[in-house]
Amino acid sequence: MRKAWILAAALGAATSFACGAQPKNDAAIAGKVASDIRDDLGARGASVQARSEQGHVTLTGVVQTPDDRKQAERIAQDVAGVSSVTNDLEIAQSAEPPVSSPPPTAAPPTSGPGPSEQQP
């Protein structure tokens, strides 16, 4: 009987430890994903929202670069309780269009000597 009680206690402790390591519901998972992404990418201008349904996380919002988009997905995948990630993040467009130089201006056509250059 004592062995059964020790085994049950050990299993209970292991189960509670394993469950304590991961968020228990979708709201907690989404919150952890969003927090971890904000901690890593927030200073670079990322604005990311996370939604979780039964451990499937969907990322939406805007990041600055394709590398930031990939990093956000990696961060989400590393959160305990996440089973899959759909990455719907968009890459921010530059605020200013690229600067192009204006076309060169053509010199006015010449049609012979000017009035001061006429010979008598």
C-alpha positions as CSV (number, residue, x, y, z in Angstrom):
1,M,0.0,0.0,0.0
2,R,2.8,2.4,0.8
3,K,4.5,1.8,-2.6
4,A,1.2,2.6,-4.3
5,W,0.9,5.8,-2.3
6,I,4.4,6.9,-3.2
7,L,3.9,6.1,-6.8
8,A,0.6,8.1,-6.9
9,A,2.3,11.0,-5.2
10,A,5.2,10.9,-7.6
11,L,2.9,10.8,-10.6
12,G,0.8,13.6,-9.2
13,A,3.9,15.8,-8.7
14,A,5.2,15.0,-12.1
15,T,1.9,15.8,-13.7
16,S,1.4,19.1,-11.8
17,F,5.0,20.1,-12.7
18,A,4.5,19.4,-16.4
19,C,1.2,21.2,-16.5
20,G,2.6,24.1,-14.6
21,A,5.2,24.7,-17.2
22,Q,2.7,25.5,-19.9
23,P,-0.2,27.9,-20.2
24,K,-3.4,26.2,-19.4
25,N,-5.7,27.9,-21.9
26,D,-5.8,29.7,-25.2
27,A,-5.9,33.2,-23.6
28,A,-2.7,32.4,-21.6
29,I,-1.0,31.0,-24.7
30,A,-1.9,34.0,-26.8
31,G,-0.8,36.4,-24.1
32,K,2.6,34.6,-23.7
33,V,3.2,34.6,-27.5
34,A,2.4,38.3,-27.8
35,S,4.5,39.1,-24.8
36,D,7.5,37.2,-26.0
37,I,7.3,38.7,-29.5
38,R,6.9,42.2,-28.0
39,D,9.9,41.6,-25.8
40,D,12.0,40.5,-28.8
41,L,10.8,42.6,-31.7
42,G,8.9,45.5,-30.1
43,A,11.8,47.9,-30.1
44,R,12.1,47.4,-33.8
45,G,8.6,48.7,-34.5
46,A,6.7,45.4,-34.6
47,S,3.0,45.5,-33.8
48,V,1.9,41.9,-33.5
49,Q,-1.3,40.3,-32.2
50,A,-1.6,36.6,-31.4
51,R,-4.8,34.5,-31.2
52,S,-4.9,30.9,-30.0
53,E,-7.6,28.3,-30.6
54,Q,-6.8,24.9,-29.0
55,G,-3.1,25.6,-29.2
56,H,-3.2,26.7,-32.9
57,V,-1.7,30.3,-32.9
58,T,-2.5,32.9,-35.6
59,L,-0.2,35.9,-35.8
60,T,-1.4,39.1,-37.3
61,G,0.0,42.6,-37.5
62,V,3.0,44.3,-39.0
63,V,6.8,43.8,-38.7
64,Q,9.6,45.7,-40.3
65,T,11.5,43.0,-42.2
66,P,11.1,39.5,-43.6
67,D,13.6,38.3,-40.9
68,D,11.4,39.8,-38.2
69,R,8.4,37.9,-39.6
70,K,10.3,34.6,-39.4
71,Q,11.6,35.4,-35.9
72,A,8.0,36.1,-34.7
73,E,7.0,32.7,-35.9
74,R,9.9,31.0,-34.2
75,I,9.1,32.7,-31.0
76,A,5.5,31.6,-31.2
77,Q,6.5,28.0,-31.9
78,D,8.7,27.9,-28.8
79,V,5.9,28.8,-26.4
80,A,4.6,25.9,-24.3
81,G,1.2,24.8,-25.4
82,V,1.5,25.9,-29.0
83,S,0.8,23.1,-31.4
84,S,1.0,25.1,-34.7
85,V,1.4,28.6,-36.0
86,T,-0.2,30.5,-38.9
87,N,1.9,33.5,-39.8
88,D,-0.3,36.2,-41.3
89,L,2.1,39.0,-40.4
90,E,2.7,41.7,-43.0
91,I,6.0,43.5,-43.8
92,A,5.8,47.3,-43.3
93,Q,6.1,49.4,-46.4
94,S,8.7,52.2,-46.3
95,A,7.1,55.5,-45.3
96,E,8.8,57.4,-48.2
97,P,8.9,56.3,-51.8
98,P,12.3,55.7,-53.3
99,V,14.0,58.9,-54.4
100,S,14.7,59.0,-58.1
101,S,16.6,61.8,-59.8
102,P,14.7,64.0,-62.3
103,P,15.4,63.5,-65.9
104,P,18.1,65.7,-67.4
105,T,17.0,68.9,-69.0
106,A,17.9,69.4,-72.6
107,A,19.8,72.5,-73.7
108,P,17.7,74.9,-75.8
109,P,18.3,74.3,-79.5
110,T,20.7,76.7,-81.3
111,S,19.9,78.0,-84.7
112,G,23.1,79.8,-85.7
113,P,24.8,82.9,-84.4
114,G,22.9,85.1,-82.0
115,P,22.1,88.8,-82.7
116,S,25.3,90.0,-81.1
117,E,27.4,87.6,-83.1
118,Q,26.2,88.8,-86.6
119,Q,28.8,90.1,-88.9
120,P,28.3,93.3,-90.9
